[in-house]
């Protein structure tokens, strides 16, 4: 086990020593979990029983080399069992849902090999309120807000140069000056307006850039994005057509049910369609650091998914294997989509932005875009993309005009 204190825990200790308003916290190392050394943790939890919940934040010794949000934080009950569960789940998520993201960062950003069993956690009391992230871009500070749990109506994440409280600007300047380098600072603002510093990250090695313009187009209806200072981007595109994928599954199942002798496909041949699709998604995501997904068909139509699941119901054991493979495939698709920074699809779909995805330092150069067309224009728009022969591996350009109308080009 590594005994290096993670940057996340080390910076919180420095900020605490500097007199900043850091919530009470404790770092529990992987060695502590291995050796069942929980005396300090149990004493910490005893101090916070009244809140019922705490936050367990990932704290791996190599976490600083990965982008923010790669590893998870969980709200859990304020007891030893909850902390053990949180660490186990953080590790499991890193090995499953975040595995593709980790592999891509290792390939494209020189992130190191990482042993998940070295995962520690930082435990803090749960503070109900809004999350805010601050960093200096050029000579100006910007502030990203999200998830105010105290309000019934939630709003999309947003970025502003003017914080809700001038103290946030002064506090951010003081923290950066104290640490001595450019940093990204994460806050929680309680329901009573108290500002807590919950994380800081060194971003002095990251530099934003600009992009250029091309042409050839399909005009669509809108774009959802947090940053509006970039109006053009180019990306290699993956064209996702799950309608065709499910029709291929159904066709192969039909051949199995109606076929005779040598013309009858095996279950392995049916499952291979799914396996090859997943391999294609993974290979594409590992080939391109930044990429776009053109969703001609992502989760539609629902009846095809159900037909594919139930076509072999006269063969229960085979149906169970096929249904399991199709169910797991939905997660593989979701993991793939979570790695794109540009989604082009009908208005029903959009990228679900958490704080780091919306305004973390890694999104300054490459902010998340959800480009969409209206539902009533779906068939017409898909037909136009197909007429222009958009295909996987093409490079597309997206230009956003002054009316926030995107035009998608095949370069």
C-alpha positions, 0 to 999 in steps of 0.5 A: 500500500502507498503511504503518500498523502493525496494532494486533495487531503494535503491541500485541505490540511494546508488551507485549514492551517492557513485559517480558511473555513474548511469543514471538519474532515478526516483522511482515512488511508488504504492502510487504515482500511486494510489494518482496520485502524478506525479509532480516529474515524469512529471518533470523527463520526461520533462528533457528527452523529446528529447530521446522520449523513457525511460525504465520503470523497475519493482520495487516491495518492495518484488522483491529482494526475486525473481530471476532476470528477474521475473518481466519485464522492458519495453521501452516506450514513454517518457510521463505519459501515457507511464509510466502508460501503462508500470506499468499496463503491468508489473503487467498483465505479472506478473499475466499471463505469469510470474504467473507460475514462481512466484508460482514455486519460492514461492514453491521451493525458499520460495519466499513470497506472493506478491500483484502486486498492490504494484508494483512501477517502476523505470524510466530511459532514454533509452540508446542504446547499449549493456547490460552487467552483472558482478559478482564474481564466486569464486575468479574470475569476470565474465562478460555476454554480450547481445543485442547490439542494435547498430549492425544489426547482433545480436550475442548469449549471451556469458560469458567471464572472460576478459571484453571488457574494463578493466574499467568494471573490476575495476568498478565492484570491486569498486562497490562491495567494496562500497556496502560491499557484493557480488553482481550482477551488471548490466550495459548498455554500450552506443554506445560511450563506456560510462558505466552506472550502471543500477542495483545491486543485493545482491547475497551473499546468493547464492552458486554454486555447482557441479553435478555427472554422470550416464549412459544409452543413446541416442546420439544427435547432439549438445548443446547450452549453455553459461556456459561450466564448467558443462558437466553433469546434471540430471533432471526429464523429461516431454515428450511433444508430441503435435502431439498426443495431436492434434490427440486426439482433432481431433479424439474427434471432429470426434466422435462429427461430426459422432456420434449419440445419447449417443455416441456423445461427448459434446463440454465440453468433447473436451475442457476437453482434453485441460484443463487436458493437461494444468493441467498436465503441471502446476502440473509437473512444481510445483512438480519439481524445476528443470526439463527437457522437451523432445520435441518429438513434440512441435509445429509440425505439423502445419496442425494438429493445423489447422485441430483441429481449423477448424474441427467444422466449421459447428458449428460456436459457438463451433468452436469459443470456441475450437479455443480460447481454442487451441490458449490460450493453445499455451501460456500455453505451452510457459509459461511451456517451459519458466520454464525449464532449459533443452530443448531436441528437434530438431534443430528448437527449442531452449531456447530464452535466455535474459540476466538473463536467460543466465548469471544471478546469478540463472544460475550459478548452473543451466545454461540453456541448449538447447540439439538438434538433426539435422532436418534430423534425427528427425524421427529416433531420436524420434523413438529411444527415444520411443523405450527406453520408455522415459516417463514423470516422468523419471529421465534423465542424459545428458553427454556432451563429449569433442566434445560438443556431448550430450548423453541423458540417461534414469536413 
